[in-house]
Amino acid sequence: MVRSPTELRNTGTHDIDRLSTLDMLREINAEDATVPGAVQTVLPEIARAVDTAVETWHAHGTIHYFGAGTSGRIASLDAVELAPTFGIPSDRVRAHHAGGDAALGNALEGAEDDPELGRADAAEVAAGDTVLGLTASGRTPYVAGALRRAGEAGARLVLVSANPRAELAPEVDVHIGVDTGAEAIAGSTRMKAGTAQKLVLNAFSTGVMVRVGRTYSNLMVGVNATNAKLRGRMVTILVEATGMSEEECADALDRSGGDTRVALVVLLSGVDADTARSATEAADGRVREALRRTGANAGS
């Protein structure tokens, strides 16, 4: 038996199969509207998880997600979008789904019940890595196996669940237990619990990317201009960041070898591309720190 709030029967949707289509959707939407508030209450825990992962990042470790079913698919989506969005190597944030790639498009329900599969998938986790286990109930055996193996390796452990009293909570360093309550359809954790996990992971991974300098202000500056479409996008970002003309920004991007962060340092500090590149590398890619190293005003 799964003991979790997500398995309870929702007292507000007993009549859902007797309503008009519009009223049915209103009930579902009313339940969905409670999710952001539930996530808001666990922001301190998300912040702790972000700070933990930033430590891993600066130590050149890896951030791992482990999940099954909906949780695993959401984790995979979040991880795969980070490389093109922020220009990071694809192996810095890894998603592991119970049953592997085959389970992403086709449900393999038995895989989530195998803790040894989780342990095997976590074999590559190293000391100092940050591992997020995602499970709505807070007890999925696959995730439990992965977390325990990761803990034995010396990794930092985070649990993301929809159960504030999750069974695995005492075994991790940070528990992000989002109290989304009973689903509109009892036990259908692809609904509110899944939405909460999407919000938590988006906030977590974006927070990490901001903290490690993959943005300047609220602009994506980690992506290099490797094709015409991206080059146009990067020029637009440089215009937004500097207030300079498209021609000036395009020229700086060319002189910087398509590296948006180097181009930004060139434009804002007035130094040449080689100096900007050296400052950016010394600052581990953080534009504001690179600007400080060139003597420019990094607070604008």
N, C-alpha and C positions, 0 to 999 in steps of 0.2 A: 504494500500500500504506500502511495506517495502522500506524505503529510505536508501540504503546502497550501497557502492561501489561493494559489492559482487553480487548485482542484475543487474549491468550494463552489456551490451553486449560487449564482448571482441573484439576489432577491429582487433586483430591479428589472430583470429581463425575462421573467417567467412567461410573459405574454408575447414574446418576440415572434413566435410562429403564427400568431393570429392577427398581427398588425398589417396595415397597408405597407407597401414597399417603402414609402417615404418615412413613415413612422418607425418602421424597423431600423432604417438607416439612422434616424435621429437617436434611437436608443444606443446603437453601436457608437455613434459619434460622441454621445454624452459620456460613455465609458472611456473612449479614447482621450477625451479632453482632460481626464484626471491624471494622465501619465506625466506631463511636464511638471506638475506640482509634486508628484512622488519622486521624480528625479531630483528636483530642487532640494529636497530634504537630505539627499546623500551627496551633495556637492563637496562637503569636507572630505568624505572618503574618496571621491574621484580625484580631488586635489592631491591627496596623499599618494594615490596610485600614479598620477602624473609625475610628481616629484621623484618617486621611486624609479619610474621608467627613464626619467632624464638622467639620473645617476647611472643607470645601465648604459644609456646612449653614450655619455661622455667617457665611459670606461670601455667603449667599443664592443659592448655586449649586444645581445639580440632580445627583442621583445616578441614573445610567443603568445598566440591565442589558441585555446583548445575548446572545442564545443561539438555538440552533436545536433542533428536535425536543424531546426530553425536557428538555434544559437550558433551552430557551426557555419551555417550559410551567411548569417549576418557578420560573423567574424571574418569570413573569407572576403566578403564584399568590402569591409572596412580596410583590411590589410592590402588588398590588391590595388585599391585606388590611391594609396599613399605615394607610391613611386611616381606616377605621372603628375600628381598634384603638387608634390613638394620636391621632386627630384632626388629622392633618396634611393640607395641601392635596394633592390627588391628583397634581399635577404636580411635586412635589418628588422623588419616586422614580418613575422611568419604566422600564417594561420594553419591550424591542423584540424581537420574535420574527421569525425569518427566514420570510418569506412573509406576515407580517401576521396579522390576526385570523383569517383563513380557515384558517391553518395550525395554529391552536390546537386545533381540533376534528377536522381532517383532515390527515393527514401529507402534506406537500409536500416530499419528500426532496430534490428538485433545488435548492431555495432555499438550502440550507446550503452548496452548492458555489459560490455566487456572491459573490466578495469585493466587487464593485461594488454589490451590493444592500446589503451591510453598510455600505459607505461612504456610500451614499445615506441609509440610515436614521440614520446618525450625523451627518448634516449639521447638526442642531440642537444638537449638543454644543458647549459654549462653554469658553473658558479657565477653569480653576479647577474645572470639574465633575469628579466622580469617576465613572469608567466601569468596570464589572465585565463582563468577557467570560467567558462560561461555556461550556466545551467539554470533554467527558470526555477526548478525545484530546489536547487542547491545540494543535490545528492547524486546526480547522474554518474554511474560507475565509471564510464570512460573518462570523464573529467576528473573524478576522484583519483583514478590510477595515474593520470598525467600529472596532477598536482603533487601527489605523493612522491613520484619518481623525480620530479623537478625539485622538490624540497630536499630530497636526499642528495641531489647534486649541488645544493647550495644556492638555488635560485630564490629570488624574491617572489612571493606568491600573492596573487590577488584573485578574489572570487567575485564574480558578477552574477547576482541571482535576483529573483523576484520573491524571495522568501527571507524576511528579516531574521528568522530563526533557522537558517539553513544548517543542515547537518554538517557540512564541511567548514563552516565559518571558523570554528576553533582551531583549524589546522592551517589557516592562512595569515598573512601579515595584514592584509586589508580586505574587508568584506564590504562590497558595495551591494547592499541588500535593498533593492527598490520595492517598496510595498505597493504593488499595483493591484492587489486584491483579486477578487473573483473575476474571471473573464465573462464577457457577454454570453459566450457559449462555454459552459463549464469545462475546464481543462484545456481549452484551445489556446495554448501559450504562444502561438504564432500571432496573437492579437496584441493585447496590452503588454504582456511580458516581452514579446519580441520588439515592440515599439520602444519600450524602455531600454532594452539592450542596444538598439540602434542609436538612441540618443546618448547613452552612456559612452559607447565606443566612439562615436563622432566627437564628443566632448573630450574624451581621453586622448585620442590620437591627435586631434587638432591641437590640444593643449600641449602635448609633447613637442609637436612640430614648431609651435610658436616659441616654446622655451629653449629649443636647441637652435633657434635662429633661422628657421626655414621660411620666415615671413619678415617683411619690413612693414611696420604698422600692420594694416590688415591686408597687405598685398602679398601674393605668392611670388617669391623671388628665388626659389630654389630650383626652378625648372630651367634648363638650358634651351636655347633656341636652336633645335636640331632640324627643324623644317620650316617652310614658309609660314604655315599657320601659327606655329608657336612663336616664330620671330615677330609676327604682327602682334600677337598677344603680349609678348615681352616688351615691345616698344610702347604699347599702350600702358603697361604697368609702369614703365620708366617715366612716361609723361605724367602719369598720375602722381608718382612719388616725388618728382622734381619740379613740375610746372614748366619744363623746358619743351622745346618744339619737337615734333616727330623726327625731323631731320637730325637734330642734335643727338637725340636718344638713339636713333638708328646707327649713327656714326659711332657713338660710344659703345654700342653693343657689338659692332663689327670689330672695333679695336680691342674689345675684351674677349674675343673669340667665342661670342655667343653666351658668355657667362653673365647672367643678369645681375648677380650680386657684385661682381667686379665692375660692371658697367655703372651700377648705381653708385659705387664708391668713387669712380672716376668723375661722374657728373656732380656729385654733392661735395667732393673735396677738391677737385681740380687737379689731382695728381695724375700721372700717366698710368697706362694700363698695367705695366709691370709692377709699379709700386702698389697700385690698388690690389693686384692679385696677391702680392706678398702679404699685404695687410689683412686681406680676407682669409688667406690660408692660416696666418698666425692667429686669427680670431676664430678659427674653427668654423668659418662660414657665416658668422654673425655680423651682419652689416653694421649695426650700431657700434659694436666693438671695433670693427675695422675702421670706421670713420674716426673713432676716438684715437686710434693709433696713428692716423694721418694728421691729427690735429684739427679735424673738422668738427663742426657742431653736430653731435649725434642725437640731439633731442628734438629735432624738427619732425 
